[in-house]
Amino acid sequence: MSLAPRMELRQGQSLVMTPQLLQAIKLLQLSHLDLVAYVESELERNPLLERDERNDSAEDGAREDASPERGDSGGAGEAGEADGFDGDGADGESAPDPWLASDMAPERSTIETALDTSLENVFQNENPGEAPISGGDELALSQGMWSGVGAGGSFEDDEGLERNLTREISLRDHLIAQLDLAVSDPRGRLIGQFIIDAIDEAGYLAESIEAIADRLSVAPSQVAAVLDVIQGFEPTGIGARDLAECLMLQLRERNRYDPCMEALLAHLDLLARRDLATLRRICGVDDADLAEMIAELRALDPKPGRAFGGAPTEILIPDVFVRAAPDGTWLVDLNPQTLPRVLMNQSYYARVSAAARTEAEKAYVGECLQNAHWLTRSLDQRARTIVKVASEIVRQQDAFFAHGVAGLRPLNLKTVADAIGMHESTVSRVTSNKSIGTSRGVFEMKYFFTAAIPGSAGEDSHSAEAVRHRIKQMIDQENPVRVLSDDAIVKALREQGVDIARRTVAKYRESLRIPSSIERRRQKAR
């Protein structure tokens, strides 16, 4: 065989991933929040795209019927925006609003009287190129000016008055305000700011004193001294390095930190294991005193910082709703709130394409048209695919919707993909970051894909989630005198047709945060 270079023709098949195909795949696995952000960016970038607000026309009509005069003025404003005008007159001044002037004139005159000047002199426009503030804007500013100016605020605040009034105080701001009052030394304030920055959301000091001292190039004793001051701030227990110190600070403020409490805090591990006999011997108290001490500990706050600066709770919005049909089947509907609606403006495209002269302009308009067509088709295809996959999941897990977790069946991606004629990767992308709303709550789509546990004596396999639910039910219903061990649970499940190992039962029990039989026996013996 010669190794000389030569030219030859070959014919073969290969999958070419076009940019549009790659973007469609990415679009399929996005959550509805990420999808909304992506569509918003496309609306800003592509002039041919616009929001589909046809479903909101009924609500707008209801508002116009309720307030015809305001509806007329609003319609005029929309028409002005559509024609490219900002609603100002030829002289640059806003037209007066009769409804506003008739209803709000007394309040405006009262404010002007209190200020002893005209509102036009108070809210002067600093930028001569901008239009002056209209009467309605003057009223809105005057109603919120007292809280901003009286508290040392400014109308030039970038965040806005409303945002400042509703903003919650964070834990760091709360501690910094106390630090400014308690420490006057600049060096101490700097050390205190570093310590406060090292306090986590629960209120505990996440770094050691030595690490903070090394970063600031100061003596650890100086950091410890400032930490003692911060530990006296509100809420009590802030800046603690562990749970025992946090509880100690709160007990000390209540004047309940004695040698018995000190011994109890030093052996919290025994309290977690409910080893009350050993605790009584170590603390030197009887049963009544120990019960009173434990009750005092339960009244304390183990996470004093959680009342400040907590992230807002995010509600899981379902992408699909499942409801029962009159004939006993299940209906699957898309949630319209999670579907951004976009349209392509054909009339605007006709005007722009006719006005395009150079090749670059024509290429840009053609690219925008292609991207607009692709986005609308991809959103429609994404919705259809989600409904198709969700419908098959509901069909496979119909017993769950009728009987609950006990009715879950083993299910994997291949089963759903083969049933609807799709690839497993497509089903995996569809079920990622998606959820289903049912009468039993909101569940992620991945929740319905569970591993199979074989059945004993040739019976059908069982869902791992259903078996985990059975274990929890058995432990909740166990006799306090005869606490079930893992081996007893294995024996009971095999009698129910579930072939499971003891280590699997222990793993499921730990995932449910259920203590062992020994610890449960101690808890129920009290």
C-alpha positions as CSV (number, residue, x, y, z in Angstrom):
1,M,0.0,0.0,0.0
2,S,1.5,3.3,-1.1
3,L,1.5,6.3,1.3
4,A,1.4,8.9,-1.4
5,P,-1.3,11.7,-1.2
6,R,-4.3,11.3,-3.5
7,M,-7.7,12.8,-4.0
8,E,-10.9,10.8,-3.8
9,L,-14.7,11.2,-3.3
10,R,-16.7,9.7,-0.5
11,Q,-20.4,9.8,0.2
12,G,-21.8,9.4,3.7
13,Q,-24.5,10.5,6.1
14,S,-24.0,12.7,9.2
15,L,-26.1,14.9,11.4
16,V,-25.4,18.6,11.1
17,M,-26.4,20.7,14.1
18,T,-27.4,24.1,12.6
19,P,-27.4,27.1,14.9
20,Q,-31.2,27.1,14.7
21,L,-31.3,23.5,15.8
22,L,-28.9,24.1,18.7
23,Q,-31.0,27.0,19.8
24,A,-34.2,25.0,19.6
25,I,-32.7,22.3,21.8
26,K,-31.6,24.9,24.3
27,L,-35.1,26.4,24.2
28,L,-36.7,23.1,25.0
29,Q,-34.9,22.6,28.3
30,L,-35.3,26.1,29.6
31,S,-37.5,26.7,32.6
32,H,-40.4,29.2,32.1
33,L,-38.4,31.9,34.0
34,D,-35.4,31.4,31.7
35,L,-37.6,31.2,28.7
36,V,-39.3,34.6,29.6
37,A,-35.8,36.2,30.0
38,Y,-34.7,34.7,26.6
39,V,-37.9,36.0,24.8
40,E,-37.5,39.4,26.4
41,S,-33.9,39.6,25.0
42,E,-35.2,38.6,21.5
43,L,-37.9,41.2,21.7
44,E,-35.3,43.9,22.4
45,R,-33.0,42.7,19.7
46,N,-35.5,41.9,16.9
47,P,-37.7,44.8,15.7
48,L,-40.1,42.5,13.9
49,L,-41.2,40.7,17.1
50,E,-43.9,42.0,19.4
51,R,-45.9,40.7,22.3
52,D,-49.2,39.0,21.7
53,E,-51.5,41.0,23.9
54,R,-54.8,39.9,22.4
55,N,-55.8,38.0,25.5
56,D,-55.5,41.2,27.5
57,S,-57.9,43.1,25.3
58,A,-60.9,42.0,27.3
59,E,-59.4,43.3,30.6
60,D,-58.5,46.6,28.9
61,G,-62.1,46.9,27.6
62,A,-63.4,46.3,31.1
63,R,-61.3,49.1,32.5
64,E,-62.4,51.4,29.8
65,D,-66.1,50.6,30.5
66,A,-65.5,51.3,34.2
67,S,-63.9,54.6,33.6
68,P,-64.8,56.0,30.1
69,E,-63.1,59.4,30.5
70,R,-59.8,57.8,31.6
71,G,-60.2,55.2,28.9
72,D,-60.5,57.9,26.2
73,S,-57.3,59.6,27.4
74,G,-55.5,56.3,27.6
75,G,-56.5,55.4,24.1
76,A,-55.2,58.7,22.9
77,G,-51.9,58.0,24.5
78,E,-51.7,54.6,22.9
79,A,-52.5,56.1,19.5
80,G,-49.8,58.7,20.0
81,E,-47.2,56.1,20.9
82,A,-48.1,54.1,17.9
83,D,-47.7,57.1,15.6
84,G,-44.3,57.8,17.2
85,F,-45.3,60.8,19.4
86,D,-44.7,61.1,23.1
87,G,-48.1,62.8,23.8
88,D,-46.6,66.3,24.4
89,G,-47.9,69.4,22.7
90,A,-46.1,71.5,20.2
91,D,-44.7,73.7,22.9
92,G,-43.3,70.8,24.9
93,E,-45.8,70.9,27.7
94,S,-48.1,68.1,28.7
95,A,-51.8,68.6,28.0
96,P,-53.9,69.0,31.3
97,D,-56.0,66.1,32.4
98,P,-59.5,67.3,33.2
99,W,-60.3,64.3,35.4
100,L,-57.1,64.8,37.4
101,A,-57.6,68.6,37.7
102,S,-61.2,68.2,39.0
103,D,-60.5,65.5,41.5
104,M,-57.1,66.4,42.8
105,A,-57.0,70.2,42.9
106,P,-57.8,70.5,46.6
107,E,-54.9,68.2,47.6
108,R,-52.5,70.1,45.3
109,S,-53.5,73.5,46.7
110,T,-53.0,72.2,50.3
111,I,-49.5,71.0,49.5
112,E,-48.6,74.2,47.8
113,T,-49.9,76.1,50.8
114,A,-47.8,74.0,53.2
115,L,-44.7,74.6,51.1
116,D,-45.5,78.3,50.7
117,T,-44.5,78.0,47.1
118,S,-45.6,76.6,43.8
119,L,-45.0,73.0,42.9
120,E,-43.4,74.1,39.6
121,N,-40.7,75.8,41.7
122,V,-40.1,72.7,43.8
123,F,-39.9,70.1,41.1
124,Q,-37.8,72.1,38.6
125,N,-36.4,70.1,35.7
126,E,-32.6,69.9,35.9
127,N,-32.2,68.7,32.3
128,P,-33.3,71.4,29.9
129,G,-33.6,68.9,27.1
130,E,-36.4,66.9,28.9
131,A,-40.0,67.9,29.1
132,P,-41.2,69.5,32.4
133,I,-43.0,67.4,35.0
134,S,-46.8,67.2,34.3
135,G,-49.5,67.9,36.9
136,G,-50.1,64.2,37.5
137,D,-46.4,63.5,38.1
138,E,-46.2,66.5,40.5
139,L,-49.0,65.0,42.6
140,A,-47.4,61.5,42.6
141,L,-44.1,63.0,43.8
142,S,-45.7,65.3,46.3
143,Q,-47.5,62.4,47.9
144,G,-44.2,60.5,48.5
145,M,-41.9,63.5,49.2
146,W,-42.3,63.8,52.9
147,S,-40.8,60.3,53.8
148,G,-37.9,60.9,51.4
149,V,-36.9,64.4,52.4
150,G,-37.7,64.1,56.0
151,A,-35.5,61.1,56.4
152,G,-32.6,62.7,54.6
153,G,-33.5,61.1,51.3
154,S,-33.2,62.6,47.9
155,F,-35.4,62.7,44.9
156,E,-32.4,61.9,42.8
157,D,-32.2,58.4,44.4
158,D,-31.7,55.9,41.7
159,E,-33.7,53.2,43.5
160,G,-36.8,55.3,43.8
161,L,-38.9,56.2,46.8
162,E,-41.2,53.2,46.6
163,R,-38.4,50.8,46.5
164,N,-36.8,52.4,49.6
165,L,-40.0,52.3,51.6
166,T,-40.7,48.7,51.0
167,R,-37.1,47.3,51.2
168,E,-36.5,45.0,54.1
169,I,-33.5,45.6,56.4
170,S,-30.8,43.0,56.0
171,L,-29.0,41.4,58.8
172,R,-25.8,43.2,57.8
173,D,-27.4,46.6,57.8
174,H,-29.0,45.9,61.2
175,L,-25.6,45.0,62.7
176,I,-23.7,47.8,61.0
177,A,-26.1,50.3,62.5
178,Q,-25.5,49.0,66.0
179,L,-21.7,48.9,65.3
180,D,-21.7,52.6,64.5
181,L,-23.2,53.3,67.9
182,A,-21.3,50.9,70.0
183,V,-17.7,51.3,68.6
184,S,-16.1,54.7,68.1
185,D,-12.6,53.6,67.3
186,P,-12.0,53.5,63.5
187,R,-9.8,50.4,63.8
188,G,-12.5,48.7,65.9
189,R,-15.2,49.6,63.3
190,L,-13.1,48.1,60.5
191,I,-12.6,44.9,62.4
192,G,-16.3,44.8,63.2
193,Q,-17.3,45.3,59.6
194,F,-15.1,42.3,58.6
195,I,-16.7,40.2,61.4
196,I,-20.2,41.2,60.3
197,D,-19.3,40.3,56.7
198,A,-18.3,36.8,58.0
199,I,-21.6,36.2,59.7
200,D,-23.9,33.9,57.6
201,E,-27.7,34.2,57.2
202,A,-28.4,32.0,60.3
203,G,-26.3,34.4,62.4
204,Y,-23.2,32.3,63.0
205,L,-19.6,33.4,62.5
206,A,-18.4,31.5,59.4
207,E,-14.7,32.3,59.8
208,S,-12.4,31.8,62.7
209,I,-10.9,34.6,64.7
210,E,-7.4,33.7,63.6
211,A,-8.4,33.9,59.9
212,I,-10.0,37.3,60.3
213,A,-6.9,38.5,62.3
214,D,-4.6,37.2,59.6
215,R,-6.5,39.0,56.8
216,L,-6.5,42.3,58.7
217,S,-2.9,41.9,60.1
218,V,-4.0,42.5,63.6
219,A,-3.8,40.5,66.9
220,P,-6.4,37.8,67.4
221,S,-7.1,39.4,70.8
222,Q,-8.3,42.6,69.1
223,V,-10.7,40.6,66.9
224,A,-12.0,38.7,69.9
225,A,-12.6,41.9,71.8
226,V,-14.7,43.3,68.9
227,L,-16.5,40.0,68.6
228,D,-17.5,40.2,72.3
229,V,-19.1,43.6,71.5
230,I,-21.0,42.3,68.5
231,Q,-22.3,39.3,70.4
232,G,-24.1,41.8,72.6
233,F,-26.1,43.1,69.7
234,E,-29.6,42.3,68.8
235,P,-30.8,39.7,68.0
236,T,-29.3,37.9,71.0
237,G,-27.1,35.0,70.0
238,I,-25.7,36.7,66.9
239,G,-22.0,36.1,66.0
240,A,-21.8,32.7,67.8
241,R,-19.3,30.2,66.5
242,D,-21.5,27.1,67.2
243,L,-24.9,26.1,68.5
244,A,-23.7,25.8,72.1
245,E,-22.4,29.4,72.2
246,C,-25.5,30.7,70.5
247,L,-27.7,29.2,73.2
248,M,-25.3,30.3,75.9
249,L,-25.6,33.9,74.8
250,Q,-29.4,33.8,75.0
251,L,-29.4,32.0,78.3
252,R,-26.9,34.5,79.7
253,E,-29.2,37.4,78.7
254,R,-32.1,35.7,80.6
255,N,-29.8,35.1,83.6
256,R,-30.3,31.3,83.3
257,Y,-26.8,30.3,82.5
258,D,-25.7,28.3,85.5
259,P,-23.2,25.3,85.9
260,C,-26.0,22.8,85.2
261,M,-26.9,24.6,81.9
262,E,-23.2,24.8,81.1
263,A,-22.9,21.0,81.4
264,L,-26.0,20.5,79.4
265,L,-24.7,22.7,76.5
266,A,-21.4,20.9,76.6
267,H,-23.2,17.6,75.9
268,L,-25.8,18.5,73.2
269,D,-24.9,15.3,71.4
270,L,-26.4,13.3,74.3
271,L,-29.5,15.4,74.2
272,A,-29.9,14.7,70.4
273,R,-29.6,11.0,71.1
274,R,-32.2,11.3,74.0
275,D,-29.7,9.8,76.4
276,L,-31.4,11.4,79.4
277,A,-30.0,9.1,82.0
278,T,-26.4,10.2,81.2
279,L,-27.5,13.8,81.1
280,R,-29.0,13.6,84.6
281,R,-25.8,12.1,85.9
282,I,-23.5,14.7,84.2
283,C,-25.7,17.7,85.1
284,G,-26.5,16.5,88.6
285,V,-30.2,17.1,88.5
286,D,-33.3,15.0,88.7
287,D,-36.0,14.3,86.1
288,A,-38.1,17.4,86.8
289,D,-35.1,19.8,86.6
290,L,-33.8,18.2,83.4
291,A,-37.2,18.5,81.8
292,E,-37.4,22.1,82.8
293,M,-33.9,22.8,81.4
294,I,-34.7,21.1,78.1
295,A,-37.9,23.2,77.8
296,E,-35.9,26.3,78.3
297,L,-33.5,25.3,75.5
298,R,-36.5,24.6,73.2
299,A,-37.7,28.2,73.8
300,L,-34.5,29.6,72.4
301,D,-33.8,30.5,68.8
302,P,-31.1,28.3,67.3
303,K,-30.8,30.6,64.2
304,P,-31.2,34.2,65.3
305,G,-30.3,35.7,62.0
306,R,-33.0,34.1,60.0
307,A,-35.4,37.0,60.8
308,F,-33.3,39.4,58.6
309,G,-32.4,39.4,55.0
310,G,-33.9,36.1,54.1
311,A,-34.5,35.4,50.4
312,P,-38.1,35.6,49.4
313,T,-39.9,32.3,49.1
314,E,-40.3,31.4,45.4
315,I,-43.5,29.7,44.5
316,L,-43.1,26.8,42.1
317,I,-45.4,27.6,39.2
318,P,-46.5,24.5,37.2
319,D,-45.9,24.4,33.5
320,V,-48.8,21.9,33.1
321,F,-52.1,21.4,34.9
322,V,-53.8,18.0,35.3
323,R,-57.5,17.8,36.1
324,A,-60.0,15.0,36.1
325,A,-62.4,14.7,33.2
326,P,-66.1,13.7,33.7
327,D,-65.5,10.4,32.0
328,G,-62.8,9.4,34.6
329,T,-59.8,10.3,32.4
330,W,-57.3,13.0,33.0
331,L,-57.0,16.3,31.0
332,V,-53.6,17.9,30.5
333,D,-53.5,21.7,29.9
334,L,-50.6,24.1,29.5
335,N,-50.3,26.9,32.0
336,P,-50.7,30.1,29.9
337,Q,-48.8,32.1,32.5
338,T,-45.6,30.2,31.7
339,L,-45.9,30.7,27.9
340,P,-44.6,33.9,26.5
341,R,-46.7,35.0,23.5
342,V,-44.9,36.7,20.6
343,L,-46.0,37.6,17.1
344,M,-44.2,38.8,14.0
345,N,-45.3,42.2,12.7
346,Q,-45.9,41.6,9.1
347,S,-47.0,45.2,8.2
348,Y,-43.8,46.6,9.8
349,Y,-41.7,44.1,7.9
350,A,-43.3,45.2,4.6
351,R,-42.6,48.8,5.3
352,V,-39.0,48.2,6.4
353,S,-38.2,45.8,3.6
354,A,-39.6,48.3,1.0
355,A,-37.4,51.0,2.5
356,A,-34.2,49.0,2.6
357,R,-31.7,50.2,0.0
358,T,-28.3,48.7,0.6
359,E,-27.4,45.1,0.7
360,A,-26.5,45.3,4.4
361,E,-30.0,46.6,5.2
362,K,-31.7,43.9,3.2
363,A,-29.5,41.2,4.8
364,Y,-30.3,42.5,8.3
365,V,-34.1,42.6,7.6
366,G,-33.9,39.1,6.2
367,E,-32.1,37.8,9.2
368,C,-34.6,39.4,11.6
369,L,-37.4,37.8,9.6
370,Q,-35.8,34.4,9.7
371,N,-35.2,34.6,13.5
372,A,-38.7,35.8,14.1
373,H,-40.2,32.9,12.1
374,W,-37.9,30.5,14.0
375,L,-38.8,31.8,17.4
376,T,-42.5,31.6,16.9
377,R,-42.3,28.1,15.5
378,S,-39.9,27.0,18.2
379,L,-42.2,28.3,21.0
380,D,-45.2,26.5,19.4
381,Q,-43.2,23.3,19.0
382,R,-41.9,23.5,22.6
383,A,-45.5,23.8,23.9
384,R,-46.7,20.8,21.8
385,T,-43.7,18.7,23.0
386,I,-44.3,19.5,26.7
387,V,-48.0,18.5,26.4
388,K,-47.1,15.3,24.6
389,V,-44.6,14.2,27.2
390,A,-46.8,15.3,30.1
391,S,-49.8,13.4,28.7
392,E,-47.8,10.2,28.5
393,I,-46.5,10.7,32.0
394,V,-50.0,11.1,33.2
395,R,-51.1,8.0,31.3
396,Q,-48.3,5.9,32.8
397,Q,-48.9,7.2,36.3
398,D,-52.7,7.5,36.4
399,A,-52.8,5.5,39.6
400,F,-50.8,8.2,41.4
401,F,-53.4,10.9,40.5
402,A,-56.2,8.7,41.7
403,H,-54.6,7.1,44.8
404,G,-51.5,9.2,45.7
405,V,-47.9,8.2,46.2
406,A,-48.8,4.6,46.9
407,G,-49.9,4.3,43.3
408,L,-46.7,5.3,41.6
409,R,-45.2,2.8,39.1
410,P,-41.6,2.3,38.0
411,L,-41.0,4.6,35.0
412,N,-37.9,5.6,33.1
413,L,-37.2,7.9,30.1
414,K,-37.0,5.1,27.6
415,T,-40.5,4.0,28.3
416,V,-41.9,7.4,27.7
417,A,-39.7,8.0,24.7
418,D,-40.7,4.8,23.0
419,A,-44.4,5.4,23.6
420,I,-44.4,8.9,22.0
421,G,-41.8,8.2,19.3
422,M,-39.1,10.5,20.6
423,H,-35.5,10.2,21.7
424,E,-34.6,9.8,25.4
425,S,-32.5,12.9,25.3
426,T,-35.5,14.9,24.1
427,V,-37.7,13.6,26.9
428,S,-34.9,14.4,29.4
429,R,-34.7,18.0,28.2
430,V,-38.5,18.4,28.3
431,T,-38.8,17.1,31.9
432,S,-35.9,19.2,33.2
433,N,-37.0,22.3,35.1
434,K,-40.7,21.6,34.4
435,S,-43.4,20.8,36.9
436,I,-47.0,19.5,36.9
437,G,-49.8,20.9,38.9
438,T,-52.2,18.4,40.3
439,S,-55.0,18.3,43.0
440,R,-52.4,16.7,45.3
441,G,-49.9,19.5,44.8
442,V,-47.2,20.6,42.4
443,F,-44.5,18.0,41.5
444,E,-41.5,18.2,39.2
445,M,-41.7,16.0,36.1
446,K,-38.6,14.1,37.2
447,Y,-40.5,13.1,40.4
448,F,-42.6,10.6,38.3
449,F,-39.5,8.8,37.0
450,T,-38.6,6.3,39.8
451,A,-36.4,3.3,40.0
452,A,-37.9,-0.2,40.1
453,I,-37.7,-2.5,43.1
454,P,-38.3,-6.2,42.2
455,G,-41.3,-8.0,43.7
456,S,-41.0,-11.2,45.6
457,A,-42.4,-14.5,44.3
458,G,-42.5,-13.2,40.7
459,E,-44.8,-10.3,41.4
460,D,-44.6,-7.0,39.5
461,S,-41.9,-4.5,40.4
462,H,-42.6,-1.6,42.7
463,S,-41.7,2.1,42.5
464,A,-38.9,3.2,44.8
465,E,-40.8,6.3,45.8
466,A,-43.9,4.2,46.7
467,V,-41.8,1.8,48.8
468,R,-40.2,4.8,50.6
469,H,-43.8,6.1,51.3
470,R,-44.7,2.6,52.7
471,I,-41.7,2.7,55.0
472,K,-42.7,6.1,56.4
473,Q,-46.3,4.9,56.9
474,M,-45.1,1.8,58.8
475,I,-42.9,3.9,61.1
476,D,-45.6,6.5,61.7
477,Q,-48.0,3.8,62.7
478,E,-45.6,1.6,64.8
479,N,-46.4,0.7,68.4
480,P,-44.3,2.8,70.8
481,V,-43.7,-0.3,72.8
482,R,-42.6,-2.4,69.8
483,V,-40.5,-0.1,67.6
484,L,-39.8,-1.6,64.2
485,S,-36.2,-2.3,63.4
486,D,-34.9,-2.3,59.8
487,D,-35.0,-6.1,59.7
488,A,-38.7,-6.0,60.9
489,I,-39.5,-3.5,58.1
490,V,-37.8,-5.8,55.5
491,K,-39.8,-8.7,56.7
492,A,-43.1,-6.7,56.6
493,L,-42.3,-5.5,53.1
494,R,-41.6,-9.0,51.8
495,E,-44.9,-10.1,53.1
496,Q,-46.4,-7.3,51.0
497,G,-44.6,-8.5,47.9
498,V,-41.6,-6.2,47.9
499,D,-38.1,-7.8,47.7
500,I,-35.8,-5.3,49.4
501,A,-32.5,-5.4,51.2
502,R,-32.0,-4.1,54.8
503,R,-29.3,-1.6,53.6
504,T,-31.9,-0.2,51.1
505,V,-34.4,0.3,53.9
506,A,-31.8,2.1,56.0
507,K,-30.9,4.3,53.1
508,Y,-34.6,5.2,52.5
509,R,-35.1,5.8,56.2
510,E,-32.1,8.2,56.4
511,S,-33.3,10.0,53.3
512,L,-36.6,10.6,55.1
513,R,-34.7,11.9,58.1
514,I,-36.1,9.2,60.3
515,P,-33.8,8.1,63.2
516,S,-32.9,4.5,63.9
517,S,-35.0,2.2,66.0
518,I,-32.9,2.8,69.1
519,E,-33.3,6.5,68.9
520,R,-37.0,6.3,68.2
521,R,-37.4,4.0,71.2
522,R,-35.7,6.6,73.4
523,Q,-37.9,9.4,72.0
524,K,-41.1,7.5,72.5
525,A,-40.2,6.3,76.0
526,R,-40.4,9.9,77.3
